[in-house]
Amino acid sequence: MSRSVLLVEDDVFDTMTAEKSFAKFSVPHQLHTAFNGEEALDLLLGRNGTEALRPLPEVILLDLNMPRMNGIEFLTELRGNAELHHIPVFITTTSAMDVDRADAERLGVSGYILKPLDFETGGDLADSLSLLEQLLK
C-alpha cells in the first residue's frame, strides 16, 4: 500500500535525494512537496486557492531552515490545529544546533535526521530507521 508523504523542503537537490532514498529501499509512497511552511499549510488546509491534500499525509518530512515560514513556525501551527496535530513529523535538516533539536522535540517530532536523508548511515540512523518503519507500516 502506498503511503502519503508531505516533504516540506526549499532545496530541489534535497527533494531529489529524499526521493532516491525512498526508491532505493522500495518504500511505496506518494510524495507531495511544499517549498516552505506557508505552502505546506495551504496544501494541508486548502487555503489561498490551493486544493486541500486529502487524505492527509501519514508522515511529514520537514526542513527547519526555509524562507517565509521556517520549520519551527510551521510545526507550531501544525500542533495547534485540531485536524493536523496528530500527523507524525520528522525533521530533516542540516542544523545540528542543540536549540533547534530542543525546539523540535518540545513540539513533539517523531525524529530528527541530519541531511542528507539516508536510511543506511549517519549519526541519526535510529531516527532514519524509525521513519522507514513508519513509512512501511
ABEGO torsion letter per residue (X at the ends): XBBBBBBBBABAAAAAAAAAAAAAAGBBBBBBBBABAAAAAAAAAGBGGBBBBOBBBABBBBBABBBGBBAAAAAAAAAABAAAAABBBBBBBABABAAAAAAAAAAGBABBBBOBBBAABEAAAAAAAAAAAAAAX
